[in-house]
C-alpha cells in the first residue's frame, strides 16, 4: 500500500473525473486519472495503484475489457476494481463482476456510498498486501532455513569425516601425533623424519614370559589389560607419547611430537609414579599366584623420529641408540628398579635419591655404560611432582 493510498480513476467524461478527484483528495487519497481504457491500463501498469475506479462504457477499450486485462496480468490482478456504470441494467454489472471486478457503483453516485466502497476495497488491499508480505517473508525464511540446514549437514558431514580420520589415526599413531596431524591438516609434514633430543622410558614386567607360558590365555590378557590401563593413565598425565607396545613392554617418548623443556625430569617422575602404581597391582597379582615384577630403564639422547611402515599399516617410531639404551637398561633392572643413563642422571641428580650401580655391559653397546638406580623422587626439592604435571 502507498501512503497515502493511490487511486486510479478511469472515465471518458472529464466532469466525472473531476468530481472523483475532488471528493477523494478531500479525504486524503492520492488520485491519478485516465480518460479512456487504454490510458487507464497503461497507468495501472506504470503506477500500480491501490484501487481502480473504472467506468464501464468508454471508447477504444471498454471497462470490462480493461478488467480482464488487469486480472490476466500477475502484477496487477491483486488491485481491487470498482466498476462505475450509468446504466440501471444489471447485465453490465454482472458481466463486469464475472470479468474480475470487485464491486460497483451506479452513476450518479452518492458521496458517502463512494467513500464507503473505497474504504472497504482499500482495507481488502491492505490485508492482501499484508498476507503477501508475510508469505514472502516466510518464503525467504524457508530459503534461509534450507541454506542453514545444508550448511549444517555439510558441517556435520565434515565433522564425521574428521572423527573417522582421527579414529583411524589413533589406531596406528600415538594420541599426541594424531591430534597434531588433525589440527595441522597436513599428514605428510608432521610425519616426515626428523632428528630431536628425547628422553625414552622403557618398562616391562619381570617374570612375564614364564607367566604367559603357564597361565591361561584369559588370565594373561586380564593381567595385560590391568597393566596397560594403569600405565596408560600415567603416560597421559605426564604428557608422554606412547610409541609402541612390545608384549608386556612399553616404550614412552618425551619431547616429541610435543616439545617439552623438562622432558627428562617428567620421564623420571613418571617412572617413579609407575613403580608405585604397579606395586598395588603386584600385591593383587601375588594373591592370585602371579609372580610378576616391574622394571624400568631411561635414557636420553638424539634420535631419528618419523613414520615407518607401508600403505595399510604405519607407526610413528623412534629410531637410534636412545630407545635401545633404555631397553637394555630395562633388561638389567631388577623388580622395582629404575635404571637411568649417565645423561639422565646428570640432569635429575639434585631431584632424586639415587645410588650408582656401576658400569653395565649392555647388549649392542661396545663399551660398558654407567647406570644409576633411582630410589625415589624428592617431592620437596627443586621440582615437585605437581610442578612437572602438564
Helices and strands as residue ranges (DSSP letters): E 6-10, H 14-26, E 30-34, H 37-47, E 51-55, H 63-72, E 80-85, H 90-99, E 103-106, H 111-172, H 175-184, H 187-191, E 194-206, H 208-214, H 217-238, E 241-246, E 249-254, H 263-287, E 293-310, E 313-319, H 321-332, E 338-341, H 342-348, G 349-351, E 352-360, E 369-377, H 385-388
